[in-house]
Amino acid sequence: MSVFVCHGSTDIHYQQLVTKSVNGWTVNPHVKKGDTLVFYLKHPRSQFVAIGRALSDAYIRKGGGWAGRDWADIKVTKGISPLHIRELREAFPEWGWPRMPQSAIRVPDEFEKEFLELLHGEASADDSAVSDAVHIEEDSELDEEDHATELVRSCLIEEGWEVTDVDPDELSYDFLCTRGDDEIHVAVAIIGEQCGLLITNGLFQVAQDDPLFVLCIVENAESEDASVYEFNQREFLESFEISPLIYEVRYKGEW
């Protein structure tokens, strides 16, 4: 059996998980019945909050919310004391995903055992108490991704934009912003070494197809000297050399 990370992003998702009141979830398309599922809530929580298992193989959802997405019947088996993504980065510095946790992945074999031990080590002493909870205190210490997102939000508000959070899993960008009759779709990225950055394939598709796309790149996000660089769709496509780093490969037949 394999271990997969599943994503959520809202307070409703959190309440569904800790109260174990949900029986289906969007999943990686390779999930099989019996696989372990670990539930990660994206920014602003950036925390793992529950563990469960798949009750079915992944399938394409036919109707209702998330129609057309990879879906599985699931059972949440345990609520855990929230584990922040930075703790995963510290524990597994050689694992790339925690530095950019935007995809629902299969946990690599070499990290699986220690990853589960870390999560179970954070398990609540009274699991029922976790299940009854509907709120947790927000982590007062923000990581680099959180700093970058909040800095961009503040800059947009100062420029007069009304900023609305959206689901990055569904839309690939972070903010829908309106100002009068104007609208932009803003994605936040952190600049890396040699002025490089990583973006998902979904975000790259948005950058190509969405004329309202804006990319805000943050440099030195955790510093008082943090800088934000803004590129509209044309500027982004013309100013950057873009090359694929990772390909997803799926076998067309049956194993």
C-alpha positions in Angstrom: 0.0 0.0 0.0 1.1 3.6 -0.7 0.8 6.9 1.1 -0.7 9.9 -0.6 -1.0 13.5 0.4 -4.5 15.1 -0.2 -5.2 18.8 -0.2 -7.7 21.0 1.4 -7.8 24.8 1.8 -10.7 26.1 3.8 -12.1 26.1 7.4 -14.9 23.9 6.1 -12.4 21.3 5.0 -10.7 21.5 8.4 -14.0 20.9 10.2 -15.0 18.1 7.9 -11.7 16.3 8.6 -11.4 16.7 12.4 -15.0 15.8 12.9 -14.6 12.9 10.4 -17.8 14.0 8.7 -16.7 13.5 5.1 -16.7 10.4 2.9 -15.1 11.5 -0.3 -12.1 13.7 -1.4 -10.1 14.8 -4.4 -7.1 12.6 -4.7 -4.1 11.7 -6.8 -5.3 9.6 -9.8 -3.1 6.7 -8.8 -4.8 6.2 -5.4 -5.9 2.6 -4.8 -8.3 1.1 -2.3 -6.5 0.6 1.0 -3.9 3.3 0.5 -3.1 5.7 3.4 -4.2 9.3 2.9 -2.7 12.2 4.7 -4.6 15.5 4.6 -2.8 18.8 4.2 -4.5 22.2 4.4 -2.8 24.8 2.4 -2.1 28.5 3.2 -2.9 30.1 5.6 -2.8 27.0 7.8 -0.1 25.1 5.9 -0.6 22.1 8.2 -1.3 18.4 8.1 -4.4 17.8 10.2 -5.7 14.2 9.7 -4.9 10.7 8.4 -7.3 8.4 6.6 -7.6 5.6 4.1 -9.0 5.1 0.6 -12.1 3.0 0.5 -12.0 2.9 -3.4 -9.7 3.3 -6.2 -9.5 6.8 -7.7 -12.2 7.5 -10.2 -13.5 10.5 -12.1 -16.3 12.2 -10.2 -19.4 12.4 -12.4 -21.6 15.1 -10.7 -21.9 17.5 -7.8 -19.0 19.6 -6.6 -15.6 18.7 -8.1 -17.2 17.0 -11.1 -14.6 15.8 -13.6 -11.9 15.6 -10.9 -10.1 12.5 -9.6 -12.0 11.4 -6.5 -12.1 8.5 -4.0 -14.4 7.3 -1.3 -12.5 7.8 1.9 -12.6 7.4 5.7 -10.9 9.7 8.1 -9.4 7.5 10.8 -7.4 9.9 12.9 -7.2 13.6 13.7 -3.7 14.8 14.5 -2.3 17.8 16.3 -1.6 20.1 13.4 1.9 19.6 11.9 3.2 22.7 10.0 4.9 22.2 6.6 8.1 23.8 7.9 8.6 20.9 10.2 8.5 18.6 7.2 11.1 20.7 5.4 13.4 20.5 8.4 12.9 16.8 8.8 13.4 16.0 5.1 15.7 18.7 3.6 16.5 16.4 0.6 12.7 16.0 -0.3 11.7 18.7 -2.8 7.8 18.6 -2.4 7.6 20.3 1.1 9.3 23.4 -0.4 6.5 23.7 -3.0 3.5 21.6 -1.6 1.1 22.4 -4.4 0.4 18.9 -5.8 -1.4 15.9 -4.4 1.5 13.4 -4.5 2.4 9.9 -3.6 5.0 10.0 -0.8 8.3 8.6 -2.1 9.2 5.2 -0.6 12.4 6.5 0.9 10.5 9.0 3.1 7.3 7.1 3.7 8.2 5.4 7.0 9.7 8.4 8.7 7.0 10.6 7.4 4.3 8.5 9.0 6.2 8.3 12.2 6.5 12.0 12.3 2.7 12.4 11.8 1.8 9.7 14.3 4.2 11.3 16.8 2.0 14.4 16.5 -1.2 12.4 17.1 -3.5 13.8 19.7 -3.4 12.1 23.1 -7.2 12.3 23.0 -8.3 11.8 19.4 -12.0 12.5 20.3 -11.1 15.9 21.6 -9.4 16.7 18.3 -12.5 15.4 16.5 -14.8 17.7 18.5 -12.6 20.8 17.8 -13.8 23.3 15.2 -11.0 25.9 15.5 -7.3 25.9 16.1 -5.0 28.8 16.9 -3.2 30.1 13.8 0.5 29.5 13.9 2.0 32.9 14.9 5.2 32.2 13.2 4.8 32.4 9.4 7.1 30.5 7.0 8.6 32.0 3.9 5.6 31.1 1.7 3.2 32.6 4.2 5.3 35.8 4.5 5.3 36.1 0.7 1.6 35.6 0.3 0.7 38.1 3.1 3.2 40.7 1.7 1.6 40.5 -1.7 -1.9 40.8 -0.2 -0.9 43.9 1.7 0.6 45.5 -1.5 -2.5 44.8 -3.5 -4.8 46.3 -0.8 -2.5 49.4 -0.6 -3.0 49.7 -4.4 -6.8 49.8 -3.9 -7.6 46.2 -4.9 -10.3 44.2 -3.2 -8.5 40.9 -2.6 -10.4 37.5 -2.4 -8.7 34.2 -1.6 -9.4 31.4 -4.1 -8.7 27.7 -4.1 -5.2 27.2 -5.7 -5.9 23.6 -6.3 -8.9 24.5 -8.5 -7.7 27.7 -10.2 -3.9 27.5 -9.8 -3.5 31.1 -8.7 -3.9 32.7 -5.2 -6.0 35.9 -5.3 -8.9 37.2 -7.4 -8.7 41.0 -7.2 -11.1 43.6 -8.3 -10.9 47.4 -8.4 -13.9 49.1 -10.0 -14.4 47.4 -13.4 -10.9 46.0 -13.4 -10.1 42.4 -12.4 -6.8 40.5 -12.2 -5.9 36.9 -11.1 -2.8 37.0 -9.0 -0.3 34.1 -8.3 2.5 34.4 -5.7 5.9 32.9 -6.2 9.2 33.0 -4.2 12.4 33.7 -6.1 15.1 31.1 -5.7 18.8 30.9 -6.4 20.0 32.4 -9.6 16.8 34.3 -10.0 14.9 31.1 -10.7 11.5 29.9 -9.5 9.3 26.9 -9.7 5.7 27.0 -10.9 3.2 24.2 -11.4 2.0 23.1 -14.8 -1.5 24.3 -13.9 -0.1 27.8 -13.2 1.9 27.8 -16.4 -1.4 27.0 -18.3 -3.1 29.9 -16.6 -0.2 32.2 -17.5 -0.6 31.2 -21.2 -4.4 31.3 -21.4 -5.6 33.9 -19.0 -5.2 37.6 -20.1 -6.0 38.7 -16.5 -3.0 36.7 -15.1 -0.5 38.6 -12.9 2.5 37.0 -11.3 3.9 38.6 -8.1 7.4 37.3 -7.3 8.7 37.9 -3.8 12.4 38.2 -3.0 13.8 37.9 0.6 10.2 37.2 1.8 11.2 36.9 5.5 13.4 40.0 5.5 12.6 43.7 6.2 14.1 44.3 2.7 11.6 42.0 1.0 10.8 43.1 -2.6 7.8 42.3 -4.8 8.1 42.2 -8.6 4.9 42.2 -10.6 4.5 40.8 -14.1 1.3 40.8 -16.2 0.7 37.9 -18.7 2.6 39.5 -21.6 5.5 40.6 -19.4 5.8 37.2 -17.8 5.8 35.2 -21.0 8.3 37.6 -22.7 10.6 38.2 -19.7 11.3 34.6 -18.6 12.9 31.6 -20.1 10.6 28.7 -19.1 11.7 25.1 -19.3 10.1 21.9 -17.9 11.8 20.5 -14.8 9.6 17.4 -14.0 7.3 15.4 -16.2 4.4 13.2 -14.9 4.5 9.8 -16.7 1.5 7.5 -16.8 1.4 4.0 -18.2 -1.4 3.7 -20.8 -2.0 0.0 -20.1 -2.8 -2.1 -17.1 0.0 -3.1 -14.7 
